[in-house]
Amino acid sequence: MKRRTFLAASSAVLLTPHLSFAAETKRRVAVIGHTGRGNYGHGLDTVWQQVPEVEIVGVADANPAGLIAEMAKLKTTQGFDDYQEMLEQTKPEFVTVAPRYADQHHDMVLAAIESGVKGIYCEKPFVRTPGEADSLLAAASQHGTKVAVAHRNRYHPALAQIDQLIASGEMGQVLEIRGKGKGDRRGGGEDLWVLGTHIVNLFTYFAGPPKTCSAVMLQEGKRVTSADVKPGAEGLGPLAANELHARYVMEDGTIAYYDSIANDGTAGNGYCLQLIGSKGIVTWHIDRDPVAHFTPGNPFDPALPPRKWLPITSAGVGKPENQPEVIRKVHNHVLAIEDLMAAVDEDRPPLCDIQAGVTTVEMVCGVFESHRQNSQAIKFPLAERGNALTKL
């Protein structure tokens, strides 16, 4: 639906030619989505309604029926079928790039950067290739735009409690990090992109960026070949494998493993990150509440009594959660949005910034490149800036 068509049909808009004084005092936000092609993932549109300091001044959606529904949901009279037109007309300070389909993210984020917005919140996976990430990193640097990627676990206060658990020595020596995909029908390449990005992003929180990756991708138990590569779901680009195994050497020397097997029988309970220490294990179940547990004791000693799973909350290990409102703000992205706004005002990177998004994309594509090179350990940053599956 063209914006001018909608305006002609809306007497409410015709009777409101400009914003009220109260609205002018608020920070201007625009939302980009695409009904039928990723929609508005994980509440990235409605999050702004929970931030009193802002006003949603426009929404763009190329699907006419979806646009009308979204305008009603966001209570805005400014609807556009073209996000570039919306950016030009509404001149927002902040933009959400909400579709889950990753093939749209590069162009949407780039348009927002070039329009002069100050802050962007983008759904994950961030983009599809290191080359796309390079383009956005350069543009954001040139324009001074703050970009945050929606890996909301990075904002959880339990991370600080795990840091303390490690620093105190209560976990002993951290021996390795293990991450698993959800292991449903998407297991393998799709699981890595759609859900595993949360896991590998947390690898970098605990151990710094990766130095190398070695990986194997399998289809029905056999190494993936060019014949197995097909267009991925949700605009992910060329994709393959219903099983994969990756090994990363991280900056601090820790080894981190990521595994995903389709229909692995864990009923989704394996979707987690584990820090394995000589005196205990921390298990972080993505998007659970409580999100993490500590299991004390030498994980390799069968003589120990049954191990307890102690919840890790904002208050510490084994303590009741004392900040339920903060946890709610993690789950609904409000904490990430508040951090993005503060990052703009303080001229600092957001907590999960564009560089974190770039690194996560490289970690996924590093799996593809290592497999292409017969599972050799490949170095970061990757020399291959495209999708290596196209070169099998």
C-alpha positions as CSV (number, residue, x, y, z in Angstrom):
1,M,0.0,0.0,0.0
2,K,1.4,3.4,-1.0
3,R,1.5,5.9,1.8
4,R,-0.4,8.5,-0.2
5,T,-3.2,6.0,-0.9
6,F,-3.6,5.3,2.8
7,L,-3.6,9.0,3.7
8,A,-6.3,9.7,1.3
9,A,-8.4,7.0,2.9
10,S,-7.8,8.1,6.5
11,S,-9.7,11.2,7.8
12,A,-7.8,10.8,11.0
13,V,-4.5,11.5,9.3
14,L,-6.0,14.3,7.2
15,L,-7.2,16.0,10.4
16,T,-3.7,15.6,12.0
17,P,-1.3,17.3,9.7
18,H,1.5,17.6,12.2
19,L,2.5,16.1,15.5
20,S,1.4,17.5,18.8
21,F,3.9,19.4,21.0
22,A,3.9,16.4,23.4
23,A,4.9,14.0,20.6
24,E,7.6,16.4,19.5
25,T,9.3,16.1,22.8
26,K,9.6,12.3,22.4
27,R,12.3,10.4,20.5
28,R,11.2,9.3,17.1
29,V,11.1,5.6,16.2
30,A,10.2,3.7,13.0
31,V,9.7,0.0,12.5
32,I,10.5,-2.0,9.4
33,G,8.8,-5.4,9.0
34,H,7.5,-7.6,6.2
35,T,4.4,-9.7,6.7
36,G,4.8,-13.1,5.1
37,R,8.6,-12.7,4.9
38,G,9.8,-12.8,8.5
39,N,7.0,-10.6,9.9
40,Y,8.1,-8.8,13.1
41,G,10.3,-11.3,14.9
42,H,10.1,-11.8,18.7
43,G,8.3,-8.6,19.6
44,L,10.8,-6.3,18.0
45,D,8.0,-4.0,16.9
46,T,6.0,-3.7,20.1
47,V,9.0,-3.3,22.4
48,W,9.0,0.4,21.7
49,Q,5.5,0.7,23.1
50,Q,7.0,-0.2,26.5
51,V,9.5,2.7,26.4
52,P,7.7,5.9,27.5
53,E,10.3,8.3,26.0
54,V,9.6,7.4,22.4
55,E,6.9,7.7,19.8
56,I,6.4,5.3,16.9
57,V,6.2,7.7,13.9
58,G,5.9,5.1,11.2
59,V,5.9,1.5,10.1
60,A,6.9,0.0,6.7
61,D,5.6,-3.3,5.4
62,A,5.5,-4.3,1.7
63,N,2.4,-6.5,2.5
64,P,-0.8,-4.4,2.3
65,A,-2.9,-6.4,4.7
66,G,0.0,-6.8,7.0
67,L,0.7,-3.1,7.0
68,I,-2.9,-2.2,8.0
69,A,-2.7,-4.8,10.9
70,E,0.6,-3.5,12.1
71,M,-0.4,0.1,12.0
72,A,-3.4,-0.8,14.3
73,K,-1.1,-2.8,16.6
74,L,1.4,0.0,16.9
75,K,-1.2,2.7,17.0
76,T,0.4,4.8,14.3
77,T,-1.3,6.5,11.4
78,Q,1.9,6.6,9.3
79,G,2.0,3.5,7.1
80,F,4.4,2.9,4.2
81,D,4.9,0.0,1.7
82,D,8.4,1.3,1.0
83,Y,10.8,1.5,4.0
84,Q,13.1,4.0,2.2
85,E,10.2,6.3,1.7
86,M,9.3,5.9,5.4
87,L,12.8,6.8,6.4
88,E,12.8,9.9,4.2
89,Q,9.4,11.1,5.3
90,T,9.4,10.4,9.0
91,K,13.1,11.1,9.8
92,P,13.3,8.7,12.8
93,E,16.1,8.7,15.4
94,F,15.8,5.0,16.0
95,V,14.8,2.1,13.7
96,T,14.0,-1.5,14.3
97,V,14.7,-3.9,11.5
98,A,12.3,-6.6,12.6
99,P,11.9,-9.4,9.9
100,R,13.3,-12.8,10.8
101,Y,14.3,-13.4,7.1
102,A,18.0,-12.5,7.1
103,D,18.2,-11.8,3.3
104,Q,16.4,-8.5,3.9
105,H,18.6,-7.2,6.8
106,H,21.6,-5.8,4.9
107,D,19.5,-3.5,2.6
108,M,17.2,-2.4,5.4
109,V,20.0,-1.6,7.9
110,L,22.1,0.1,5.2
111,A,19.1,2.3,4.2
112,A,18.5,3.3,7.8
113,I,22.2,4.1,8.3
114,E,22.4,6.2,5.2
115,S,19.1,8.0,6.1
116,G,20.9,9.4,9.2
117,V,19.2,7.5,12.0
118,K,21.3,7.4,15.2
119,G,20.4,3.9,16.5
120,I,19.3,0.6,14.9
121,Y,18.1,-2.6,16.6
122,C,18.3,-5.6,14.2
123,E,16.8,-9.1,14.5
124,K,19.2,-12.0,14.3
125,P,20.8,-13.6,12.4
126,F,22.3,-10.3,11.6
127,V,23.2,-10.8,7.9
128,R,24.1,-13.8,5.7
129,T,27.8,-13.4,4.9
130,P,30.9,-11.7,6.2
131,G,30.8,-9.5,3.0
132,E,27.4,-8.1,3.9
133,A,28.6,-7.6,7.5
134,D,31.7,-5.7,6.2
135,S,29.4,-3.3,4.2
136,L,27.3,-2.4,7.2
137,L,30.3,-2.1,9.5
138,A,31.9,0.4,7.2
139,A,28.7,2.4,6.7
140,A,27.9,2.5,10.5
141,S,31.5,3.7,11.1
142,Q,31.2,6.4,8.4
143,H,27.9,7.7,9.7
144,G,28.4,7.2,13.4
145,T,25.4,5.0,13.7
146,K,25.0,2.7,16.7
147,V,23.8,-0.8,15.7
148,A,22.7,-3.4,18.2
149,V,21.8,-7.1,17.3
150,A,19.0,-8.8,19.1
151,H,20.9,-11.5,21.0
152,R,19.0,-10.6,24.2
153,N,20.9,-13.1,26.4
154,R,23.8,-10.7,26.4
155,Y,21.8,-8.3,28.6
156,H,20.9,-10.9,31.3
157,P,22.2,-10.1,34.8
158,A,23.0,-13.8,35.4
159,L,26.1,-13.3,33.2
160,A,27.7,-11.2,35.9
161,Q,27.0,-13.9,38.5
162,I,28.7,-16.5,36.3
163,D,31.6,-14.2,35.8
164,Q,31.9,-14.1,39.6
165,L,31.6,-17.8,39.9
166,I,34.5,-18.3,37.5
167,A,36.7,-15.5,39.1
168,S,36.2,-16.9,42.6
169,G,37.5,-20.3,41.6
170,E,34.3,-22.1,42.7
171,M,34.1,-23.7,39.3
172,G,37.7,-24.6,39.3
173,Q,39.5,-24.4,35.9
174,V,37.2,-23.8,32.9
175,L,38.2,-26.8,30.7
176,E,35.9,-26.2,27.7
177,I,32.7,-24.7,26.5
178,R,30.0,-26.8,24.8
179,G,27.0,-25.6,22.9
180,K,24.2,-27.5,21.3
181,G,21.4,-26.6,18.9
182,K,17.8,-27.2,19.6
183,G,18.0,-30.5,17.7
184,D,14.5,-30.4,16.1
185,R,13.7,-30.8,12.4
186,R,16.0,-27.9,11.7
187,G,19.1,-29.6,13.1
188,G,22.3,-28.9,11.2
189,G,22.8,-25.8,9.1
190,E,19.5,-24.1,9.7
191,D,19.7,-24.7,13.5
192,L,23.2,-23.1,13.5
193,W,21.9,-20.0,11.8
194,V,18.5,-19.5,13.5
195,L,19.2,-20.7,17.0
196,G,22.9,-21.4,17.2
197,T,23.8,-17.8,16.7
198,H,22.7,-17.2,20.3
199,I,25.1,-19.9,21.5
200,V,28.2,-18.8,19.6
201,N,27.5,-15.2,20.5
202,L,27.8,-16.3,24.1
203,F,31.0,-18.2,23.3
204,T,32.6,-14.8,22.6
205,Y,31.2,-13.3,25.8
206,F,33.0,-15.8,27.9
207,A,36.2,-16.4,25.9
208,G,36.6,-13.6,23.4
209,P,36.4,-13.8,19.6
210,P,37.4,-17.0,17.8
211,K,40.9,-17.5,16.4
212,T,40.2,-20.7,14.4
213,C,37.3,-23.0,13.4
214,S,37.4,-26.6,12.2
215,A,34.1,-28.3,11.3
216,V,32.3,-31.0,9.4
217,M,28.8,-30.9,7.9
218,L,26.9,-34.1,7.3
219,Q,23.7,-35.0,5.4
220,E,22.3,-38.4,6.5
221,G,25.7,-39.3,7.9
222,K,27.7,-38.4,4.8
223,R,29.9,-35.4,4.2
224,V,27.9,-32.6,2.6
225,T,28.6,-32.1,-1.1
226,S,27.5,-29.5,-3.6
227,A,24.5,-31.8,-4.4
228,D,23.2,-31.2,-0.9
229,V,23.3,-27.4,-1.0
230,K,19.8,-25.9,-1.4
231,P,18.3,-22.4,-0.7
232,G,17.9,-22.2,3.1
233,A,14.6,-21.3,4.8
234,E,13.9,-17.8,6.1
235,G,16.2,-16.2,3.6
236,L,19.4,-17.7,5.0
237,G,21.0,-18.2,1.7
238,P,22.7,-21.5,0.4
239,L,22.4,-24.1,3.2
240,A,23.0,-27.8,3.8
241,A,23.4,-30.5,6.5
242,N,21.1,-32.1,9.0
243,E,24.1,-32.6,11.3
244,L,27.2,-30.6,12.0
245,H,30.1,-30.4,14.5
246,A,32.3,-27.4,15.0
247,R,35.4,-26.7,17.1
248,Y,36.5,-23.2,17.9
249,V,39.8,-22.0,19.5
250,M,38.8,-18.8,21.3
251,E,40.9,-15.8,22.0
252,D,41.7,-16.8,25.6
253,G,42.7,-20.3,24.5
254,T,39.5,-22.0,25.6
255,I,38.1,-24.6,23.2
256,A,34.4,-24.2,22.4
257,Y,32.4,-26.9,20.6
258,Y,29.0,-26.5,18.8
259,D,27.0,-29.5,17.7
260,S,23.6,-29.8,16.1
261,I,21.8,-33.0,15.0
262,A,18.3,-33.0,13.5
263,N,15.7,-34.8,15.6
264,D,18.2,-35.6,18.3
265,G,15.6,-36.8,20.8
266,T,16.3,-34.2,23.5
267,A,12.9,-32.5,23.1
268,G,14.7,-29.2,22.9
269,N,16.4,-29.5,26.3
270,G,19.8,-29.8,24.8
271,Y,19.6,-26.3,23.4
272,C,22.1,-24.8,25.8
273,L,25.6,-23.6,26.5
274,Q,27.8,-25.3,29.1
275,L,30.9,-24.1,30.8
276,I,32.6,-27.2,32.0
277,G,34.9,-26.6,35.0
278,S,37.0,-28.9,37.0
279,K,34.8,-28.3,40.1
280,G,31.4,-27.8,38.4
281,I,29.3,-27.1,35.3
282,V,27.3,-24.0,34.4
283,T,24.4,-24.7,32.0
284,W,22.8,-21.8,30.3
285,H,19.4,-22.8,28.7
286,I,18.6,-20.1,26.1
287,D,15.4,-18.1,27.0
288,R,14.5,-20.2,30.1
289,D,13.7,-18.8,33.5
290,P,15.8,-19.3,35.4
291,V,18.2,-19.1,32.5
292,A,21.2,-20.8,34.1
293,H,22.1,-23.4,36.7
294,F,25.3,-24.4,38.5
295,T,26.0,-28.1,39.1
296,P,28.8,-28.2,41.7
297,G,31.3,-31.1,41.9
298,N,33.9,-32.7,39.7
299,P,31.9,-33.5,36.5
300,F,34.2,-36.5,35.9
301,D,33.9,-38.2,39.3
302,P,31.3,-41.0,39.4
303,A,31.7,-41.4,43.1
304,L,30.1,-38.1,44.0
305,P,26.6,-38.1,45.4
306,P,23.8,-36.9,43.1
307,R,24.5,-33.4,41.8
308,K,22.2,-30.5,42.5
309,W,21.2,-28.1,39.9
310,L,21.3,-24.7,41.6
311,P,19.6,-21.8,39.8
312,I,21.7,-18.8,38.9
313,T,19.7,-15.6,39.3
314,S,20.4,-11.9,39.5
315,A,21.0,-12.4,43.2
316,G,23.5,-15.2,42.8
317,V,23.8,-19.0,42.9
318,G,21.0,-20.8,44.6
319,K,19.2,-17.6,45.5
320,P,15.6,-16.5,44.6
321,E,15.4,-14.0,41.8
322,N,15.2,-10.5,43.2
323,Q,14.9,-8.5,40.0
324,P,11.8,-9.9,38.2
325,E,11.2,-6.7,36.4
326,V,14.8,-6.7,35.0
327,I,14.3,-10.3,33.8
328,R,11.1,-9.3,32.1
329,K,12.9,-6.5,30.4
330,V,15.5,-8.9,29.1
331,H,12.9,-11.2,27.6
332,N,10.9,-8.5,25.9
333,H,14.0,-6.6,24.6
334,V,13.3,-3.5,26.6
335,L,16.7,-3.7,28.4
336,A,18.4,-3.9,25.0
337,I,16.5,-0.9,23.7
338,E,17.3,1.1,26.7
339,D,21.0,0.2,26.3
340,L,20.9,1.3,22.6
341,M,19.4,4.6,23.5
342,A,22.0,5.1,26.2
343,A,24.7,4.1,23.7
344,V,23.6,6.9,21.4
345,D,23.5,9.5,24.1
346,E,26.8,8.4,25.6
347,D,28.5,7.8,22.2
348,R,29.6,4.3,23.1
349,P,29.0,0.8,21.5
350,P,25.8,-1.0,22.5
351,L,26.3,-4.0,24.7
352,C,25.7,-6.4,21.8
353,D,27.0,-4.1,19.1
354,I,27.5,-4.4,15.3
355,Q,31.0,-6.0,15.9
356,A,29.4,-8.7,17.9
357,G,26.9,-9.3,15.1
358,V,29.8,-9.4,12.5
359,T,31.7,-11.9,14.7
360,T,28.7,-14.2,15.0
361,V,28.1,-14.2,11.3
362,E,31.8,-15.1,10.7
363,M,31.5,-18.0,13.2
364,V,28.6,-19.5,11.3
365,C,30.3,-19.0,7.9
366,G,33.5,-20.3,9.3
367,V,31.8,-23.7,9.7
368,F,31.0,-23.6,6.0
369,E,34.5,-22.6,5.0
370,S,36.2,-25.2,7.2
371,H,34.0,-27.9,5.7
372,R,34.8,-26.8,2.2
373,Q,38.5,-27.0,3.1
374,N,38.1,-30.7,4.2
375,S,37.6,-29.7,7.8
376,Q,40.9,-27.9,8.2
377,A,41.2,-25.3,10.9
378,I,40.6,-21.9,9.2
379,K,41.7,-18.6,10.7
380,F,39.6,-15.6,11.6
381,P,38.9,-13.1,10.1
382,L,37.9,-15.3,7.2
383,A,39.5,-14.8,3.9
384,E,36.3,-16.0,2.3
385,R,33.8,-13.2,2.7
386,G,30.9,-14.9,0.8
387,N,29.0,-18.2,1.5
388,A,31.6,-21.0,1.1
389,L,28.8,-23.5,0.4
390,T,28.5,-22.0,-3.1
391,K,32.1,-23.1,-3.8
392,L,31.9,-26.8,-2.8
